């Protein structure tokens, strides 16, 4: 991953966290912390532990999602879908759906037949359900929102054909 790509991903992550996305980071999210996160992701991609997908619009990078492929030896058929991020300027334009569909194709190409994810966002929940993901349940007080305060998290799975 080039420094320019890491910069664009860091700016996307900051935009999402500043918009209230509960994606493991608290406010304020500095550029340095965001860049360090993407450097670790790039290392995981290079080791084959993750797949990183990105979407671009006319203004540049507008979305990303990851497949965590590095699973315990008794779960080689599974991947975790993580850090589904769409820039606030690009929401409700089909980018989330496009990223999810590509993540599913990539998972199949990697020999995965089961995907799991968690979310604390109501609009993401609606997207996942519309795409055929099965809601497992809700855990109250699972994580903190970026500005503080606990939020519930909903878990989903998708069996791939």
Secondary structure as UniProt FT lines:
FT   HELIX           3..18
FT   TURN            19..20
FT   HELIX           31..46
FT   TURN            47..48
FT   STRAND          50..57
FT   TURN            58..59
FT   STRAND          60..68
FT   HELIX           73..75
FT   TURN            76..77
FT   STRAND          78..86
FT   HELIX           88..90
FT   TURN            91..92
FT   HELIX           95..109
FT   TURN            110..111
FT   STRAND          114..119
FT   HELIX           122..130
FT   TURN            131..132
FT   STRAND          134..144
FT   TURN            146..147
FT   STRAND          150..159
//
